[in-house]
């Protein structure tokens, strides 16, 4: 059967392809790529059965499965959907674009440096003494639920304060510190632990917690290893390992420019 193929059809195919590509990226970031491939294969099979072969009985059964499956997917990926809608409503790229032309850019850079330097110095000092630390820096995604799991502090960022919190005899040293709006918001916080099998076995529980936090939010997570004293950063589900003071400062400076 012949049918007309116009500009609307081209736009339609392009938009569907764009949607599938974005869903692919979303699934890949959330370690659910196999689920995406399985869903795609099922949809192709459903279209082939119902549209090409025109099998009415099997097609109607698969129609029902698709209807129920949509609800199941919403339940299964509710956190990813919530994050997508939040980022869509926040207009993050537009805000970053406007900041490029902001008159207070130099002042903001200086303010960021005042917050970054104590973190870098504290991490280097703790690394030399092999004191473990886990520092979460909030950005666009709010971390109120994480803050509630720890003890509120609400203090200026200070090198000595950071080191005292993670001192081995401190009651808060096992948890994570949350920094929000250039202030130490809380300490002793509990983070979600990643069960990703791709994480190297030599990395401990702190690194798994850092990875879990970076997978579920856009936060910057700094880790100081208690075993080796090395410093790592987890951002968007990816590690940067064995960082020097200069590299750590460079990463934090670059990433904190994206903060509100």
Backbone bond lengths (Angstrom), bond angles and torsions (degrees), N, CA, C in turn:
res aa  C-N    CA-C-N  psi(-1)  N-CA   C-N-CA  omega(-1)  CA-C   N-CA-C  phi
1 X - - - 1.477 - - 1.529 108.44 -
2 X 1.348 115.36 130.70 1.449 120.37 179.17 1.519 110.24 -90.29
3 X 1.317 116.68 146.96 1.463 121.32 178.04 1.522 108.96 -143.93
4 X 1.313 114.05 155.43 1.464 120.07 -179.22 1.532 109.89 -75.25
5 X 1.318 115.10 140.58 1.469 121.51 -179.85 1.519 107.76 -127.12
6 X 1.362 115.99 105.92 1.451 120.23 -176.19 1.513 113.37 -117.66
7 X 1.322 115.29 -167.49 1.464 121.57 -177.43 1.524 111.96 -64.38
8 X 1.352 116.71 -32.74 1.468 120.14 178.24 1.531 111.39 -63.13
9 X 1.324 115.55 -38.49 1.457 120.04 179.45 1.529 111.32 -66.77
10 X 1.329 116.04 -37.73 1.470 120.68 177.67 1.531 109.89 -63.23
11 X 1.341 115.14 -46.12 1.471 119.77 179.13 1.522 110.46 -63.67
12 X 1.326 115.96 -40.09 1.468 121.21 179.82 1.530 110.62 -61.27
13 X 1.321 117.09 -48.01 1.468 121.72 179.68 1.526 110.74 -63.54
14 X 1.338 116.72 -40.54 1.463 121.19 -179.79 1.528 110.98 -63.40
15 X 1.335 117.12 -43.07 1.464 120.87 -179.20 1.531 111.48 -67.16
16 X 1.328 116.33 -39.62 1.473 120.00 177.31 1.527 110.07 -64.31
17 X 1.340 116.46 -43.32 1.468 120.56 178.74 1.530 110.80 -62.61
18 X 1.339 116.35 -40.50 1.463 120.95 178.43 1.524 111.00 -64.01
19 X 1.331 115.87 -41.87 1.466 120.86 179.00 1.531 110.62 -63.61
20 X 1.339 117.28 -44.36 1.459 121.42 178.99 1.521 111.38 -63.92
21 X 1.328 116.67 -38.28 1.464 120.34 178.90 1.519 110.96 -65.41
22 X 1.333 117.03 -41.42 1.466 119.97 -179.98 1.526 110.30 -67.37
23 X 1.341 116.76 -40.41 1.471 120.17 177.11 1.525 110.26 -63.17
24 X 1.348 116.32 -38.40 1.466 121.17 177.21 1.528 110.48 -60.56
25 X 1.314 116.97 -45.87 1.472 120.38 179.17 1.518 110.88 -63.74
26 X 1.328 116.50 -41.84 1.465 121.49 -179.80 1.526 110.45 -61.91
27 X 1.324 117.02 -44.70 1.458 121.40 179.51 1.521 111.03 -66.59
28 X 1.334 116.70 -38.63 1.465 120.60 -178.96 1.515 110.82 -65.16
29 X 1.343 117.39 -41.65 1.458 121.79 179.47 1.519 111.74 -67.03
30 X 1.323 117.17 -30.49 1.463 120.97 -178.64 1.533 111.92 -96.03
31 X 1.342 116.65 15.44 1.468 122.68 177.96 1.532 111.98 57.79
32 X 1.344 116.48 36.44 1.464 120.83 -179.39 1.521 111.02 -123.38
33 X 1.331 116.15 32.31 1.463 120.66 -175.90 1.526 111.84 -64.12
34 X 1.322 117.30 -38.62 1.462 120.17 179.43 1.530 111.70 -63.15
35 X 1.337 115.83 -34.97 1.464 120.22 177.39 1.528 109.84 -65.21
36 X 1.340 116.13 -42.98 1.468 120.89 179.15 1.527 110.98 -60.99
37 X 1.338 116.79 -44.41 1.472 120.89 -179.91 1.523 110.17 -63.35
38 X 1.347 116.68 -41.63 1.463 120.78 178.24 1.517 112.06 -62.31
39 X 1.347 116.61 -42.95 1.466 121.06 178.70 1.524 110.59 -64.06
40 X 1.330 116.95 -43.13 1.466 121.92 -179.92 1.527 110.90 -61.96
41 X 1.324 116.60 -42.41 1.471 119.97 179.10 1.528 110.72 -65.28
42 X 1.339 116.98 -39.02 1.458 120.43 178.80 1.530 111.10 -64.91
43 X 1.334 116.72 -41.84 1.471 120.79 179.70 1.525 110.64 -64.11
44 X 1.333 116.89 -42.54 1.477 120.62 178.44 1.530 110.42 -62.17
45 X 1.338 116.25 -43.27 1.461 120.97 178.25 1.523 111.18 -63.13
46 X 1.329 115.68 -41.49 1.478 121.00 179.49 1.526 110.89 -62.29
47 X 1.336 117.29 -44.94 1.467 121.23 179.11 1.525 110.89 -65.30
48 X 1.329 116.84 -39.09 1.464 120.94 -179.20 1.532 110.65 -65.90
49 X 1.332 116.71 -43.42 1.465 121.60 -178.86 1.523 111.77 -67.68
50 X 1.354 116.00 -45.88 1.466 119.85 -173.27 1.522 113.77 -84.05
51 X 1.340 118.13 -32.50 1.458 120.43 -174.65 1.535 113.29 -99.83
52 X 1.328 117.32 -39.42 1.467 120.51 -175.79 1.527 110.56 -89.04
53 X 1.348 116.33 -56.55 1.464 120.20 -178.13 1.526 112.34 -80.02
54 X 1.340 116.56 -19.36 1.469 123.27 179.53 1.541 111.84 53.50
55 X 1.315 115.85 45.50 1.472 121.14 174.59 1.521 108.29 -83.16
56 X 1.299 117.16 104.61 1.461 121.70 -170.93 1.528 112.75 -66.80
57 X 1.330 117.05 -46.52 1.463 120.29 -176.04 1.531 111.10 -66.52
58 X 1.333 116.04 -52.55 1.466 119.92 179.77 1.521 110.89 -65.06
59 X 1.344 116.06 -37.12 1.462 120.22 178.34 1.516 112.45 -63.18
60 X 1.350 116.61 -40.85 1.469 119.94 179.93 1.528 111.21 -68.00
61 X 1.344 116.75 -36.72 1.466 120.58 177.01 1.527 110.42 -63.34
62 X 1.326 115.84 -44.43 1.464 120.16 -179.90 1.525 111.12 -69.03
63 X 1.337 117.78 -31.32 1.473 121.26 174.40 1.524 110.60 -58.83
64 X 1.344 115.88 -44.11 1.463 120.46 179.41 1.522 110.86 -65.20
65 X 1.342 116.23 -40.74 1.461 120.19 179.04 1.517 111.54 -63.24
66 X 1.329 116.99 -38.13 1.461 121.19 178.16 1.525 110.48 -64.98
67 X 1.344 116.71 -42.08 1.463 120.83 -179.85 1.528 111.58 -61.35
68 X 1.345 115.82 -44.38 1.470 120.22 178.57 1.526 110.43 -72.16
69 X 1.328 115.91 -36.01 1.465 120.36 -177.88 1.515 113.37 -63.05
70 X 1.331 117.25 -33.38 1.470 120.60 178.52 1.525 110.30 -61.79
71 X 1.331 117.01 -43.12 1.466 120.91 177.81 1.531 110.21 -64.61
72 X 1.339 115.97 -40.83 1.456 120.51 178.94 1.519 111.84 -62.10
73 X 1.332 116.79 -40.63 1.464 120.72 179.38 1.520 111.49 -66.19
74 X 1.331 117.02 -37.85 1.462 120.71 178.07 1.525 110.45 -62.36
75 X 1.336 116.38 -41.59 1.473 120.72 178.27 1.522 110.43 -68.17
76 X 1.345 116.81 -43.12 1.454 121.80 -176.06 1.521 112.64 -66.91
77 X 1.335 116.97 -38.80 1.458 120.96 -175.83 1.532 112.13 -114.17
78 X 1.327 116.49 35.90 1.460 119.39 -176.60 1.531 112.38 -63.54
79 X 1.352 116.87 -36.38 1.464 119.35 179.79 1.519 111.45 -67.39
80 X 1.346 117.61 -41.19 1.461 121.22 178.69 1.523 111.27 -66.78
81 X 1.330 116.57 -38.89 1.467 120.75 177.89 1.520 110.53 -65.80
82 X 1.340 116.01 -42.21 1.470 120.35 178.81 1.527 110.70 -61.22
83 X 1.346 115.93 -43.44 1.465 120.04 -179.66 1.535 111.09 -64.58
84 X 1.336 116.49 -40.28 1.462 121.08 179.05 1.530 110.93 -62.50
85 X 1.338 116.98 -46.74 1.464 121.14 -179.72 1.524 111.47 -66.21
86 X 1.334 116.01 -35.74 1.463 119.35 178.39 1.519 110.87 -64.80
87 X 1.344 116.18 -47.31 1.464 120.44 179.69 1.522 111.42 -64.18
88 X 1.343 115.74 -35.31 1.462 120.08 178.50 1.522 110.81 -65.34
89 X 1.346 116.56 -41.35 1.460 120.79 -179.86 1.515 113.37 -75.82
90 X 1.346 116.03 -24.83 1.463 119.31 -176.63 1.521 112.66 -79.43
91 X 1.345 116.86 -17.71 1.477 121.13 -178.49 1.523 110.79 51.37
92 X 1.332 115.88 53.66 1.457 121.09 -174.62 1.528 112.32 -60.70
93 X 1.334 116.85 -43.07 1.464 118.89 -178.12 1.523 111.35 -65.99
94 X 1.351 115.97 -37.45 1.461 119.08 179.08 1.523 110.87 -65.48
95 X 1.322 116.83 -39.10 1.464 119.78 179.14 1.518 110.87 -65.58
96 X 1.342 115.53 -40.55 1.459 118.83 177.75 1.525 110.72 -63.88
97 X 1.336 116.45 -38.64 1.459 120.73 179.31 1.529 111.08 -63.98
98 X 1.331 116.19 -41.32 1.464 119.91 179.55 1.519 111.39 -67.80
99 X 1.343 117.05 -32.90 1.460 119.85 -179.03 1.518 111.87 -68.08
100 X 1.331 116.41 -25.20 1.456 120.09 179.12 1.524 111.50 -62.35
101 X 1.337 116.25 -27.29 1.462 120.99 -177.51 1.534 111.54 -107.62
102 X 1.324 114.77 13.82 1.462 118.95 -178.59 1.529 110.28 -74.27
103 X 1.334 116.56 138.36 1.466 121.81 -179.05 1.518 111.64 -72.14
104 X 1.336 116.93 -20.60 1.460 119.99 -177.18 1.510 113.03 -98.02
105 X 1.325 117.39 26.00 1.453 120.83 -175.75 1.526 111.85 -64.09
106 X 1.333 118.29 -42.44 1.456 121.58 -179.67 1.518 111.02 -65.35
107 X 1.346 115.33 -41.26 1.456 118.92 179.65 1.526 110.76 -63.75
108 X 1.339 116.18 -39.52 1.459 120.31 179.69 1.527 110.49 -65.71
109 X 1.324 117.28 -40.06 1.463 121.16 179.25 1.526 110.75 -61.57
110 X 1.341 115.95 -41.37 1.463 119.70 178.27 1.519 110.79 -65.60
111 X 1.345 116.11 -40.18 1.460 120.61 179.84 1.523 110.66 -65.38
112 X 1.349 116.86 -40.06 1.455 121.26 176.71 1.525 110.94 -62.29
113 X 1.333 115.88 -41.06 1.470 120.03 -178.80 1.524 110.98 -63.25
114 X 1.332 117.20 -38.06 1.461 121.20 178.56 1.526 111.41 -62.40
115 X 1.335 116.52 -30.04 1.460 120.46 178.91 1.522 111.70 -85.52
116 X 1.337 117.42 -33.06 1.464 121.85 -174.58 1.528 112.05 -76.08
117 X 1.315 117.09 -43.78 1.470 120.81 -174.46 1.526 113.04 -57.09
118 X 1.350 120.35 -47.35 1.473 119.19 178.06 1.530 112.81 -60.99
119 X 1.329 117.08 -34.66 1.469 120.31 178.38 1.524 110.05 -65.47
120 X 1.335 116.66 -46.13 1.467 121.36 -179.37 1.523 110.41 -63.27
121 X 1.326 117.67 -46.85 1.473 121.24 -179.14 1.524 111.24 -63.07
122 X 1.330 116.56 -40.67 1.466 120.38 179.54 1.524 110.49 -65.28
123 X 1.338 116.90 -42.38 1.462 120.77 179.91 1.526 111.47 -64.24
124 X 1.323 116.96 -42.32 1.459 120.56 179.53 1.524 110.58 -64.59
125 X 1.326 116.79 -42.86 1.463 121.43 178.98 1.530 111.49 -63.47
126 X 1.337 116.59 -44.92 1.466 120.25 179.24 1.523 111.25 -67.65
127 X 1.344 116.59 -34.49 1.453 120.30 178.11 1.518 112.21 -63.25
128 X 1.331 117.18 -40.70 1.463 121.36 179.59 1.523 111.19 -64.28
129 X 1.345 116.21 -33.79 1.470 120.91 -178.51 1.535 111.79 -95.34
130 X 1.345 116.29 3.42 1.471 122.98 -178.70 1.536 111.83 53.82
131 X 1.319 113.61 51.00 1.467 121.52 174.26 1.530 107.44 -102.12
132 X 1.305 117.19 120.54 1.462 120.96 -177.99 1.519 112.07 -70.22
133 X 1.331 116.11 144.31 1.473 121.10 179.51 1.520 110.00 -150.88
134 X 1.326 114.66 152.94 1.467 122.03 179.66 1.529 107.32 -143.06
135 X 1.333 116.40 109.01 1.471 122.18 -174.49 1.525 109.54 -119.34
136 X 1.326 115.82 123.37 1.466 122.36 -179.90 1.525 108.77 -108.18
137 X 1.320 116.63 124.15 1.474 121.70 179.54 1.526 108.14 -107.54
138 X 1.320 116.10 113.99 1.466 122.02 -177.59 1.523 111.11 -71.06
139 X 1.323 115.62 142.79 1.476 121.07 174.15 1.528 109.12 -125.64
140 X 1.321 118.44 -116.78 1.460 120.28 -176.39 1.525 112.52 -71.95
141 X 1.339 116.10 -44.25 1.461 120.30 -178.42 1.527 110.61 -73.99
142 X 1.319 116.68 126.40 1.461 121.69 179.23 1.526 110.25 -71.70
143 X 1.325 115.73 140.16 1.462 121.57 -177.47 1.529 111.51 -114.94
144 X 1.321 116.84 33.42 1.468 120.78 -178.03 1.521 112.02 -59.55
145 X 1.339 117.16 -38.10 1.464 120.09 -179.12 1.527 111.26 -66.90
146 X 1.337 116.99 -32.50 1.467 121.06 177.50 1.528 109.88 -73.90
147 X 1.323 116.74 -42.03 1.470 121.62 179.80 1.527 110.69 -58.58
148 X 1.314 116.67 -37.95 1.473 120.85 -177.47 1.520 112.88 -65.92
149 X 1.335 117.70 -20.07 1.460 120.25 -179.75 1.530 112.70 -80.04
150 X 1.338 116.90 -11.01 1.461 120.76 -178.47 1.519 112.46 -116.47
151 X 1.325 116.10 -160.17 1.468 122.92 178.77 1.523 109.58 -105.38
152 X 1.325 116.43 129.31 1.464 121.43 -179.71 1.525 110.24 -68.37
153 X 1.333 115.86 139.26 1.464 121.84 178.29 1.517 110.56 -123.61
154 X 1.352 117.13 -53.67 1.461 123.65 179.31 1.524 111.56 52.34
155 X 1.330 116.06 66.59 1.468 121.83 -178.74 1.521 109.92 -131.83
156 X 1.320 115.65 161.38 1.460 120.71 175.38 1.524 109.79 -63.68
157 X 1.323 116.56 150.29 1.466 120.87 178.71 1.523 108.62 -71.48
158 X 1.332 114.80 121.21 1.455 121.11 -175.06 1.524 108.84 -140.28
159 X 1.328 117.00 133.82 1.461 121.13 -177.23 1.524 111.93 -58.33
160 X 1.337 116.91 -47.92 1.464 119.82 -178.28 1.523 112.02 -64.08
161 X 1.323 116.64 -37.90 1.456 120.20 179.73 1.527 110.52 -64.56
162 X 1.321 116.47 -43.24 1.471 120.33 178.41 1.519 110.43 -60.82
163 X 1.333 116.79 -46.03 1.465 120.53 -178.96 1.518 111.47 -65.20
164 X 1.329 117.77 -38.23 1.471 121.12 178.98 1.528 111.93 -66.55
165 X 1.331 116.22 -37.11 1.467 119.76 179.73 1.524 110.80 -65.00
166 X 1.335 117.06 -38.95 1.467 120.61 -177.72 1.529 113.30 -94.27
167 X 1.344 117.09 6.23 1.462 120.58 174.99 1.527 109.24 -59.92
168 X 1.316 117.30 139.91 1.467 121.96 -170.30 1.526 113.90 -57.33
169 X 1.318 118.03 -29.68 1.469 120.52 179.74 1.528 113.05 -89.31
170 X 1.337 116.96 -1.64 1.461 120.45 -179.98 1.527 110.13 -75.41
171 X 1.337 118.23 139.46 1.478 120.13 179.48 1.526 113.06 -67.94
172 X 1.335 117.88 -13.33 1.461 121.25 -177.38 1.527 113.11 -103.35
173 X 1.336 117.67 2.25 1.466 119.08 -169.94 1.529 113.56 -70.57
174 X 1.334 118.73 -21.93 1.463 120.40 -177.54 1.530 113.31 -79.75
175 X 1.322 117.16 -21.61 1.461 120.00 -177.80 1.515 112.61 -91.67
176 X 1.320 115.32 -170.15 1.461 121.50 -179.84 1.525 110.56 -104.17
177 X 1.316 115.47 148.58 1.464 122.27 173.33 1.527 108.59 -95.92
178 X 1.319 116.31 136.63 1.467 120.99 178.17 1.519 109.11 -112.41
179 X 1.335 115.80 125.06 1.459 122.18 177.42 1.527 108.17 -109.46
180 X 1.332 115.46 126.72 1.458 121.29 -178.24 1.520 109.83 -136.67
181 X 1.329 116.30 130.80 1.468 121.70 179.22 1.530 111.66 53.20
182 X 1.329 115.52 46.25 1.475 123.36 176.21 1.523 112.71 62.51
183 X 1.339 117.35 27.17 1.451 121.88 176.48 1.531 109.81 -136.63
184 X 1.337 115.34 148.16 1.459 119.89 174.56 1.522 107.02 -76.33
185 X 1.322 115.77 108.48 1.460 121.00 -173.40 1.531 111.91 -82.66
186 X 1.334 117.14 -44.94 1.469 120.81 -176.46 1.515 109.68 -158.03
187 X 1.335 115.64 165.56 1.463 122.14 177.40 1.522 108.53 -142.02
188 X 1.328 115.50 164.88 1.459 119.86 -177.17 1.511 112.89 70.83
189 X 1.332 116.87 25.81 1.470 121.23 -176.40 1.531 111.25 -83.19
190 X 1.326 115.52 152.42 1.466 122.61 -179.83 1.527 108.73 -101.08
191 X 1.329 116.02 128.14 1.462 121.26 -179.03 1.523 110.59 -108.14
192 X 1.341 116.69 153.44 1.478 119.67 175.00 1.525 109.86 -69.16
193 X 1.308 117.13 135.64 1.464 122.20 -177.41 1.526 110.09 -94.56
194 X 1.318 116.24 131.45 1.464 120.90 178.17 1.525 110.18 -78.46
195 X 1.335 115.79 139.23 1.460 121.79 175.40 1.522 111.22 -107.32
196 X 1.326 115.50 22.26 1.463 121.40 179.13 1.529 109.79 -63.80
197 X 1.313 116.69 125.46 1.465 121.69 -177.82 1.526 112.67 -75.66
198 X 1.352 116.95 -11.31 1.462 120.16 -178.48 1.523 112.77 -81.75
199 X 1.323 118.11 -9.24 1.464 121.00 179.14 1.526 108.89 -69.62
200 X 1.345 118.31 128.02 1.468 120.75 -179.88 1.527 112.09 -54.88
201 X 1.330 116.58 141.28 1.461 121.64 -175.39 1.522 112.94 -65.39
202 X 1.341 116.66 -24.63 1.472 118.67 -178.93 1.524 112.97 -73.96
203 X 1.327 117.12 -13.13 1.462 120.94 177.59 1.526 109.15 -84.31
204 X 1.333 115.83 135.36 1.452 121.21 -173.07 1.523 114.20 -89.58
205 X 1.338 114.25 -163.49 1.468 121.25 -175.66 1.518 111.98 -65.55
206 X 1.332 117.68 -35.22 1.467 119.99 178.09 1.532 110.72 -60.24
207 X 1.320 115.80 -42.03 1.469 119.43 179.83 1.523 111.10 -66.95
208 X 1.333 117.06 -37.27 1.468 120.22 177.99 1.528 110.97 -66.86
209 X 1.343 116.13 -36.85 1.461 119.92 176.49 1.528 110.43 -67.82
210 X 1.330 116.61 -39.23 1.464 121.05 177.80 1.523 110.75 -62.94
211 X 1.335 116.06 -43.44 1.465 120.30 178.47 1.529 110.84 -63.83
212 X 1.341 116.64 -43.77 1.459 120.26 179.28 1.521 112.13 -60.20
213 X 1.342 116.27 -41.65 1.463 120.52 179.43 1.529 111.17 -66.42
214 X 1.341 116.59 -40.21 1.468 120.12 -178.93 1.523 111.92 -71.78
215 X 1.338 117.42 -24.56 1.462 120.96 178.00 1.518 111.66 -78.43
216 X 1.327 117.20 -28.95 1.461 120.95 -175.91 1.522 113.28 -98.53
217 X 1.335 117.83 -3.75 1.466 120.85 179.04 1.521 108.86 -153.72
218 X 1.334 115.84 176.77 1.465 119.75 177.32 1.528 111.41 -96.08
219 X 1.329 117.66 16.54 1.455 122.47 -177.16 1.531 111.70 -66.01
220 X 1.331 115.06 154.11 1.466 122.30 171.16 1.527 106.67 -94.92
221 X 1.327 117.78 126.58 1.462 120.84 -177.76 1.525 109.40 -120.07
222 X 1.331 115.82 119.31 1.465 122.17 -179.89 1.526 108.80 -102.46
223 X 1.337 116.09 132.48 1.465 121.56 -178.78 1.517 110.01 -123.23
224 X 1.334 115.60 132.58 1.466 121.50 170.02 1.523 106.83 -111.09
225 X 1.319 116.61 121.20 1.457 121.03 -176.81 1.530 111.16 -76.05
226 X 1.324 116.03 131.33 1.458 121.11 177.95 1.526 111.08 -75.08
227 X 1.326 117.67 -27.17 1.462 121.84 -177.60 1.523 112.46 -80.89
228 X 1.346 116.36 -43.27 1.472 120.00 -174.08 1.526 113.67 -112.44
229 X 1.332 117.30 -18.40 1.459 120.17 -177.22 1.519 113.94 79.67
230 X 1.327 117.69 3.80 1.467 120.62 -179.43 1.528 110.57 -78.38
231 X 1.325 114.81 155.89 1.469 121.58 -176.86 1.527 109.04 -112.03
232 X 1.332 115.14 133.84 1.468 121.39 179.67 1.520 109.64 -132.19
233 X 1.327 115.50 160.09 1.461 121.90 176.06 1.520 108.58 -132.30
234 X 1.338 116.16 134.37 1.464 121.71 175.84 1.523 109.10 -112.86
235 X 1.334 116.72 125.22 1.462 122.85 179.76 1.522 108.41 -139.45
236 X 1.339 115.74 124.94 1.464 121.83 176.72 1.529 112.67 52.63
237 X 1.321 116.00 43.62 1.455 120.68 175.61 1.510 115.62 75.55
238 X 1.352 117.54 19.96 1.466 121.00 179.55 1.523 109.68 -135.71
239 X 1.333 115.98 140.95 1.467 122.18 179.60 1.523 111.38 -95.71
240 X 1.328 115.41 146.82 1.458 123.22 163.27 1.515 105.29 -122.03
241 X 1.327 116.46 113.48 1.463 122.30 -168.38 1.528 112.16 -103.55
242 X 1.343 114.25 159.31 1.472 123.90 173.80 1.528 111.69 50.21
243 X 1.303 115.17 61.47 1.465 121.68 -176.14 1.524 111.52 -90.22
244 X 1.326 115.42 143.03 1.463 121.44 171.27 1.525 108.77 -84.78
245 X 1.322 116.51 171.88 1.468 120.42 179.13 1.524 110.79 -61.36
246 X 1.329 116.08 -41.41 1.467 120.23 -178.98 1.520 111.45 -65.71
247 X 1.342 116.27 -42.07 1.460 120.37 -179.25 1.524 110.83 -67.75
248 X 1.339 116.79 -40.95 1.465 120.45 178.78 1.527 110.57 -62.53
249 X 1.314 116.49 -44.76 1.469 119.83 178.78 1.524 111.17 -62.79
250 X 1.332 116.65 -39.87 1.466 120.82 179.89 1.527 111.17 -63.70
251 X 1.336 116.95 -43.08 1.468 121.39 -179.76 1.525 110.51 -64.74
252 X 1.329 116.68 -47.60 1.463 120.49 -178.68 1.522 111.22 -63.77
253 X 1.322 117.34 -40.15 1.467 120.94 179.19 1.524 110.74 -62.50
254 X 1.328 115.81 -45.40 1.465 120.90 -178.77 1.527 111.23 -65.80
255 X 1.331 116.36 -46.21 1.460 120.31 -175.10 1.533 113.03 -73.60
256 X 1.314 117.31 -34.34 1.462 120.13 -178.29 1.520 112.66 -75.02
257 X 1.341 117.41 -12.16 1.461 120.57 172.59 1.520 111.09 -66.10
258 X 1.343 115.97 -21.82 1.466 121.69 -178.34 1.526 111.55 -88.10
259 X 1.332 116.71 -2.92 1.457 120.13 -179.14 1.518 109.85 -77.06
260 X 1.300 116.32 152.51 1.470 120.87 179.96 1.510 110.08 -68.11
